Amino acid sequence: MSGPPLPREQGRRAPLVGGPEPLGTDALTTGSLGTETLRRGRRATRRARMWMSPGLGVKRWLTLFVVCTFIGAVGVLHFTWTGPLHFAATRWILWVNHLVSPEIMPLYTGGMALMLLALFGALWSIMMLNRSVLRGTGTAPEQAVDLMYQRRHLARGPRIVAVGGGTGLSNLLSGLRVHTGNTTAIVAVSDDGGSSGRLRASLDMIAPGDLTDCYAALSDSPVMARLLLHRFERGDGLEGHTFGNLLLATLSEEQGGLSEAMLDIHEVLRIRGRVYPATTQPATLVARLSDGRVLRGESGFAAQVGDAQIQDVRLDPPALPALPEVLHAIREADQIVLGPGSLYTSIIPALLVPDIAREIRAAPAPVIYVASLMTEPGETDDLTLEEHVQAITRHLGRAPDCVLVNSAVPPRDVTARYAQNGAHLLNLSGAGRDLRGRAVVLPLLQPGQARHDPAALAQALLHAAPKRDQN
C-alpha cells in the first residue's frame, strides 16, 4: 500500500552525481515554445491543405477573386493613364521608381511588389471578415475548415437506408455517421414495454425508445446525445423515463403527432442524416406460435413463448401508413441494410408496414442483412442463421442480396454467460449453397464482447455490395 504523497520539494529527484545538470526553467520554456510553434505550424499547414481539398468549394472562388483583382488593376491603370488622373498616375509611377535601383533589378519589379502586397492585403481582409462573421454566428474560426470539410465529405457519402430497432441499429448508425451524412434510419415503433410502453399507453403515441437511441447515435451535439439517453432514477412519474423519450412525447403532444414534428426534431438535435419511425400510428405486434397460440405485445414474447417457436408476426392494425420521406429514401438508396437487431421484434416489424415492404421489394438497391451474433432466448431459440434469412424473406417477400456474418469468436467467459441463458452463436454451419453464396464473412466483434463493433461494421457494409449507378 503506497504512502501519502511527498511534498513538492521532497518529491523531486536529485540530479545524479557526475551527470548532466537538470534543465532550468528557461530551457524548459524555450523547448515548450519551440514545440508549440511546431504544432501551430503543422496545424496551419493542415488547415491550408484542407482549404485546397477538392469539393470544398473554395478554390473556384479564390481563383475568381484573384482574376477579378487583376482585371480591376488593369482597369484602374487604363482609367488613370487615359483619363484625367494621368498626371497623378505619372507622379505615382515616378515615386515608385525611386524605390527601385535599376542597376539591381528592373523598374517594373516595384509595380509587381505593390500589386502582390495589395492582393495579399485584400485576401487578408476577406479572411478577417470571415472570422468576424463566424464568431458572430458562434462558430470558432479555427474549426470552420474542419466543419466544411466534414460536411462536404459526408454529403458525398453513400445513401444508406438502415431498417430495424433496438441497440443494434443505433450501434450501426454510430459507425456510419463518420462515413456519410446520407443515412436514413427506419425504426420499428411497436415496443410496448418499459418507458416507451408507459408513454405509449398514456399518450396513445408510437413507442419513442428506439427513436431516441438513433437520434442520440446521429446527433452532432455530444451534449445533446448524452442528455437524450439520460434515464431518471427518481421522481414521481419520471422514474424510468429517458429525457429523449420525454422530449419526443412533448413534441408529439404539442404538434399532434411525431410526423408533424420530424423537421423540428432533426434541427433541434442536429441529426447527421435522418431518423424516421416505420409508421406514425401506434401498432401492436402479434405473434403466431408453433403450438397454435397467439401472443399480443412484443414485451411478453420472451416470457410466454416457452418451448414453442414463433412462426410469423404481424401488426395490428395491418394497414399502417408510412411517411413519404421514408418511401423516397428507399427509392433513392444505394444500400438497404436490415439490422442488426432482434429478428421478430426489431427488424421484421418495420418490414410489416405495407408501403415500406412494397418499396423495398421494388428497390434497385441491394438489400443487406446484418446477421445477429447470437440467438435470443424466447424469440429465436434453436433457429439457425438460414432460418433467420428465411423468416425475413417470408415476411418481406424478397430475399436479402447479401448476408453479413461475423467470423470472430467472443471470449469463452462471454460465450458461457450467454449459453447459460440459452443463447448460442450464429454462423454458417449447416447453411445451404445459396446462403453461402450470399454471405460475406468478416470479423465484426468489439474486443472482449459479444457485440458488433460500429467501425468494423460500417466498413464492412460500405464494401459488402456495389453502389447503385449514379448516372
C-alpha positions in Angstrom: 0.0 0.0 0.0 1.5 3.3 -1.0 2.1 6.1 1.5 0.9 9.6 1.3 2.3 11.8 -1.5 5.5 13.6 -0.8 5.6 17.4 -0.6 6.6 19.1 -3.8 10.2 19.8 -2.7 10.8 16.4 -1.1 9.3 14.6 -4.0 11.8 16.0 -6.5 14.6 13.7 -7.7 18.1 14.9 -7.0 20.5 15.2 -10.0 22.8 12.2 -10.5 26.3 12.7 -9.3 28.5 13.4 -12.3 25.5 13.6 -14.6 24.2 16.5 -16.6 22.5 19.3 -14.7 18.7 19.3 -15.0 17.2 21.7 -17.4 16.4 25.1 -16.0 13.2 26.9 -16.3 14.4 29.0 -19.2 15.5 25.9 -21.1 12.1 24.2 -20.5 10.3 27.3 -21.5 12.3 27.6 -24.7 11.7 23.9 -25.5 8.0 24.3 -24.9 7.8 27.3 -27.1 9.6 25.6 -29.9 7.3 22.6 -29.6 4.2 24.8 -29.5 5.4 26.7 -32.5 6.0 23.5 -34.4 2.5 22.3 -33.6 0.9 25.5 -34.7 2.8 25.3 -37.9 1.6 21.8 -38.5 -2.0 22.8 -37.8 -1.7 25.8 -40.1 -0.3 23.6 -42.9 -3.0 21.0 -42.3 -5.8 23.7 -42.5 -4.2 25.1 -45.7 -4.3 21.7 -47.3 -7.9 21.2 -46.2 -8.9 24.6 -47.7 -7.5 23.5 -51.0 -9.0 20.0 -50.9 -11.3 19.0 -53.8 -15.1 19.6 -53.4 -14.8 22.2 -50.7 -16.0 25.0 -53.0 -13.1 27.4 -52.1 -10.6 27.2 -54.9 -13.0 28.3 -57.6 -14.0 31.4 -55.7 -10.4 32.2 -54.7 -9.4 31.9 -58.3 -12.2 34.2 -59.4 -11.2 36.7 -56.8 -7.6 36.8 -58.0 -8.7 37.0 -61.7 -11.1 39.8 -60.9 -8.5 41.6 -58.9 -6.0 41.6 -61.8 -8.7 42.7 -64.2 -9.6 45.5 -61.8 -6.0 46.5 -61.6 -5.8 46.7 -65.4 -9.0 48.8 -65.5 -7.6 51.2 -62.9 -4.4 51.5 -64.9 -6.3 52.2 -68.1 -8.5 54.8 -66.4 -5.7 56.7 -64.8 -3.4 56.6 -67.8 -6.0 57.7 -70.3 -8.2 59.8 -68.1 -8.0 63.0 -66.0 -5.7 61.3 -63.4 -2.9 60.8 -65.9 -0.7 63.4 -64.2 -1.2 61.8 -60.7 -0.5 58.4 -62.1 2.7 59.6 -63.7 3.9 61.1 -60.4 3.0 57.9 -58.6 5.0 55.8 -61.0 8.0 58.1 -60.8 7.8 57.9 -57.0 7.8 54.1 -57.1 10.7 54.1 -59.4 12.8 55.9 -56.8 12.3 52.9 -54.5 13.9 50.5 -57.1 17.5 50.5 -58.1 17.6 49.8 -61.9 21.2 48.6 -61.6 20.0 45.7 -59.3 16.5 44.9 -60.7 14.2 46.1 -63.4 11.9 49.1 -62.6 8.7 47.0 -63.1 9.5 44.9 -60.1 8.4 47.8 -57.9 5.0 47.6 -59.5 4.9 43.8 -59.1 5.7 44.1 -55.4 3.0 46.7 -54.8 0.5 44.5 -56.8 1.3 41.4 -54.7 1.2 43.4 -51.5 -2.3 44.8 -52.4 -3.5 41.3 -53.3 -2.2 39.9 -50.0 -3.9 42.7 -48.1 -7.2 42.0 -49.9 -7.1 38.3 -49.1 -6.2 39.1 -45.5 -9.1 41.5 -45.2 -11.5 38.9 -46.6 -10.1 36.3 -44.2 -10.6 38.6 -41.2 -14.1 39.5 -42.4 -15.0 35.8 -42.5 -13.5 35.3 -39.0 -15.7 38.1 -37.7 -18.8 36.6 -39.3 -18.0 33.1 -38.0 -17.5 34.5 -34.5 -20.8 36.3 -34.8 -22.6 33.1 -35.6 -21.0 31.2 -32.8 -18.5 29.1 -34.9 -14.9 29.0 -33.9 -12.9 30.2 -36.9 -10.2 27.6 -36.4 -12.9 24.9 -36.7 -14.6 26.3 -39.8 -12.5 24.4 -42.3 -12.9 21.1 -40.3 -16.7 21.6 -40.3 -16.8 22.5 -44.0 -14.5 19.6 -45.0 -16.5 17.2 -42.9 -19.9 18.2 -44.3 -18.7 18.2 -47.9 -17.1 14.8 -47.4 -20.2 13.4 -45.7 -22.5 14.9 -48.3 -20.8 12.8 -50.9 -21.2 9.6 -48.9 -23.4 6.7 -50.0 -27.2 6.9 -49.4 -27.8 4.1 -46.9 -31.2 3.1 -45.5 -31.0 1.2 -42.2 -34.1 -0.7 -41.0 -34.6 -2.1 -37.6 -34.5 -1.0 -33.9 -33.0 -1.6 -30.5 -29.4 -1.1 -29.6 -28.2 -2.9 -32.7 -29.5 -0.2 -35.1 -28.1 2.7 -33.0 -24.8 0.9 -32.8 -24.7 0.7 -36.6 -25.6 4.3 -37.0 -22.8 5.4 -34.7 -20.4 3.7 -37.1 -21.9 5.0 -40.3 -22.0 8.7 -39.2 -18.3 9.2 -39.8 -18.6 8.0 -43.4 -21.8 9.5 -44.7 -24.4 12.2 -43.9 -26.9 10.5 -46.1 -28.0 7.8 -43.7 -31.8 7.3 -43.2 -32.9 5.1 -40.2 -36.3 3.5 -40.4 -37.1 2.5 -36.9 -39.6 -0.1 -35.6 -42.0 1.5 -33.1 -44.1 -1.4 -31.8 -42.3 -1.7 -28.4 -44.8 -1.8 -25.6 -42.5 -2.3 -22.6 -40.5 0.0 -20.2 -40.6 3.8 -20.7 -41.8 3.5 -24.3 -44.7 1.3 -23.2 -45.8 3.7 -20.4 -45.7 6.8 -22.7 -47.5 4.9 -25.5 -50.3 3.8 -23.1 -50.6 7.2 -21.5 -50.5 9.4 -24.7 -51.6 6.9 -27.4 -48.3 7.6 -29.3 -45.8 5.4 -31.1 -43.0 3.9 -29.0 -40.2 6.5 -28.8 -37.4 4.4 -27.2 -35.6 3.1 -30.3 -36.1 6.5 -32.0 -34.3 8.2 -29.0 -31.4 5.8 -29.3 -31.0 6.5 -33.0 -31.3 10.3 -32.6 -28.5 10.1 -30.0 -26.3 8.0 -32.3 -26.6 10.5 -35.1 -26.6 13.8 -33.2 -23.8 16.2 -33.9 -24.1 17.6 -30.4 -22.3 15.4 -27.8 -24.1 17.1 -25.0 -27.5 16.5 -26.6 -26.6 12.9 -27.3 -25.8 12.4 -23.7 -28.9 14.1 -22.4 -31.2 12.1 -24.7 -30.1 8.9 -23.1 -30.2 10.2 -19.5 -32.6 8.0 -17.5 -34.4 9.4 -14.5 -33.8 7.3 -11.4 -36.2 9.1 -9.1 -39.1 11.4 -9.3 -42.8 10.6 -9.2 -43.9 9.8 -12.7 -40.4 10.4 -14.1 -38.6 7.4 -12.8 -37.6 5.0 -15.5 -38.1 7.5 -18.4 -35.3 8.9 -20.5 -35.1 12.5 -21.3 -35.2 11.7 -25.0 -38.5 9.8 -24.7 -40.0 12.7 -22.8 -38.8 15.1 -25.4 -40.3 13.1 -28.2 -43.5 12.8 -26.2 -43.6 16.5 -25.7 -43.1 17.2 -29.4 -45.7 14.6 -30.3 -48.3 16.1 -27.9 -47.5 19.7 -28.9 -47.7 19.2 -32.7 -50.4 16.4 -32.8 -48.0 13.6 -33.7 -44.4 12.9 -34.4 -44.9 13.0 -38.2 -45.5 16.8 -37.9 -42.6 17.2 -35.6 -39.9 15.4 -37.7 -38.4 18.6 -39.2 -38.2 20.3 -35.8 -36.6 17.2 -34.2 -33.8 16.9 -36.8 -33.0 20.6 -36.5 -33.1 20.7 -32.7 -31.0 17.6 -32.2 -28.6 18.4 -35.1 -29.0 15.0 -36.7 -26.4 13.9 -39.2 -28.8 12.1 -41.6 -32.4 11.3 -40.9 -34.3 9.2 -38.5 -38.0 8.2 -39.1 -40.5 5.9 -37.5 -41.6 3.0 -39.7 -45.2 4.2 -39.1 -46.7 7.2 -37.4 -49.6 5.3 -35.8 -49.4 3.0 -32.7 -49.5 -0.7 -33.5 -49.3 -3.9 -31.6 -47.1 -6.8 -32.6 -48.9 -10.1 -32.8 -47.0 -13.5 -33.0 -48.4 -16.8 -34.0 -46.6 -19.7 -32.3 -45.9 -23.3 -33.5 -48.3 -24.7 -30.8 -51.2 -22.6 -32.1 -51.1 -19.8 -29.5 -51.3 -16.1 -30.4 -49.3 -13.6 -28.4 -50.0 -9.9 -28.4 -47.4 -7.3 -27.4 -43.7 -7.9 -28.0 -42.6 -7.2 -24.4 -44.2 -10.5 -23.4 -42.7 -12.7 -26.1 -39.6 -13.8 -24.1 -41.6 -14.9 -21.1 -44.6 -16.5 -22.9 -43.1 -18.3 -25.9 -41.8 -21.2 -23.8 -40.9 -24.4 -25.7 -42.8 -23.2 -28.8 -41.3 -21.3 -31.7 -42.6 -18.1 -33.4 -43.9 -18.9 -36.8 -44.7 -15.4 -38.0 -45.6 -12.0 -36.8 -48.0 -9.2 -37.9 -49.0 -5.7 -36.9 -52.4 -4.8 -35.6 -53.8 -2.8 -37.3 -52.2 -4.1 -40.5 -52.9 -1.1 -42.9 -50.4 1.3 -41.4 -49.2 4.4 -43.2 -45.5 5.3 -43.8 -44.1 8.8 -44.1 -43.4 10.0 -47.7 -39.8 10.8 -46.7 -39.3 7.1 -45.8 -40.5 5.8 -49.1 -38.5 8.4 -51.0 -35.3 7.4 -49.1 -35.8 3.7 -50.0 -36.3 4.5 -53.7 -33.1 6.7 -53.8 -31.0 4.4 -51.6 -27.6 2.9 -52.6 -27.9 0.2 -50.0 -30.8 -1.0 -47.8 -29.5 -2.6 -44.5 -31.6 -4.8 -42.3 -30.4 -5.0 -38.7 -28.5 -5.7 -36.7 -31.2 -6.4 -34.1 -33.8 -8.8 -32.8 -35.3 -10.7 -35.7 -39.0 -10.7 -34.7 -39.2 -7.6 -32.5 -36.8 -5.1 -34.3 -36.2 -5.9 -37.9 -39.4 -7.6 -39.2 -41.9 -5.2 -37.5 -40.5 -2.4 -39.6 -40.9 -4.5 -42.7 -44.6 -5.2 -41.9 -45.7 -1.7 -42.9 -47.2 -2.4 -46.4 -45.7 0.6 -48.2 -42.2 0.0 -46.8 -42.2 -3.7 -47.8 -43.5 -2.8 -51.3 -40.8 -0.1 -51.9 -38.0 -2.4 -50.6 -39.2 -5.2 -52.9 -39.1 -2.9 -55.9 -35.9 -1.0 -54.9 -32.9 -1.4 -57.3 -30.5 -1.1 -54.3 -29.0 -4.3 -52.8 -30.6 -5.5 -49.5 -28.0 -6.4 -46.9 -29.0 -8.4 -43.8 -26.6 -8.0 -40.9 -26.9 -11.3 -39.1 -27.4 -11.4 -35.4 -24.4 -12.6 -33.4 -26.5 -15.0 -31.3 -29.9 -16.4 -30.9 -32.3 -14.7 -28.5 -34.0 -16.8 -25.7 -37.7 -16.7 -26.0 -37.6 -15.3 -29.6 -35.3 -17.2 -31.9 -34.4 -20.3 -29.8 -32.7 -23.0 -31.8 -33.1 -21.0 -35.1 -30.2 -21.4 -37.5 -28.8 -18.4 -39.5 -30.5 -19.8 -42.6 -33.8 -19.9 -40.8 -33.3 -16.2 -39.8 -32.9 -15.4 -43.5 -35.9 -17.4 -44.4 -38.0 -15.6 -41.9 -37.0 -12.2 -43.4 -37.7 -13.5 -46.9 -41.1 -14.8 -45.9 -42.2 -11.6 -44.2 -40.7 -9.1 -46.7 -41.3 -11.0 -50.0 -37.6 -10.5 -51.1 -34.5 -12.4 -50.1 -31.5 -10.4 -49.0 -28.9 -9.9 -51.7 -26.1 -10.1 -49.1 -25.8 -11.5 -45.6 -23.1 -10.1 -43.4 -21.8 -12.7 -41.0 -19.4 -12.3 -38.1 -16.4 -14.7 -38.1 -14.8 -13.6 -34.8 -15.4 -15.7 -31.7 -16.2 -13.9 -28.3 -14.1 -14.8 -25.3 -15.1 -18.1 -23.6 -16.5 -16.5 -20.5 -18.7 -14.3 -22.6 -20.0 -17.3 -24.6 -20.5 -19.3 -21.5 -22.5 -16.5 -19.9 -24.8 -16.3 -23.0 -25.1 -20.1 -23.1 -26.4 -20.1 -19.5 -29.3 -18.0 -20.8 -29.9 -20.3 -23.7 -28.2 -18.3 -26.5 -25.8 -19.7 -29.0 -23.6 -18.3 -31.7 -25.0 -17.9 -35.2 -22.7 -18.9 -38.1 -22.9 -20.7 -41.5 -22.9 -24.1 -40.0 -25.4 -26.3 -41.9 -26.2 -23.4 -44.4 -27.1 -24.3 -47.9 -25.2 -23.3 -51.1 -27.5 -20.3 -51.8 -26.9 -18.7 -48.4 -23.1 -19.4 -48.6 -23.1 -17.7 -51.9 -24.7 -14.5 -50.5 -22.7 -14.5 -47.3 -19.8 -12.1 -46.6 -17.9 -13.3 -43.5 -15.8 -10.9 -41.6 -14.6 -10.3 -38.0 -17.1 -7.7 -36.7 -16.9 -8.0 -32.9 -15.9 -5.5 -30.3 -12.9 -6.8 -28.4 -13.9 -8.9 -25.4 -17.6 -8.6 -26.1 -20.4 -10.2 -28.0 -21.5 -7.0 -29.7 -20.9 -5.6 -33.2 -18.0 -3.1 -33.5 -19.5 0.0 -35.1 -16.4 0.9 -37.0 -15.8 -2.6 -38.4 -19.5 -3.0 -39.2 -19.6 0.3 -41.1 -16.5 -0.5 -43.1 -17.9 -4.0 -44.0 -21.2 -2.5 -45.1 -19.6 0.1 -47.3 -17.7 -2.7 -49.2 -20.2 -5.5 -49.0 -22.2 -4.6 -52.1 -21.6 -2.3 -55.0 -23.2 1.1 -55.1 -26.1 1.8 -57.5 -25.1 3.5 -60.7 -25.5 7.3 -60.1 -26.0 8.1 -63.8 
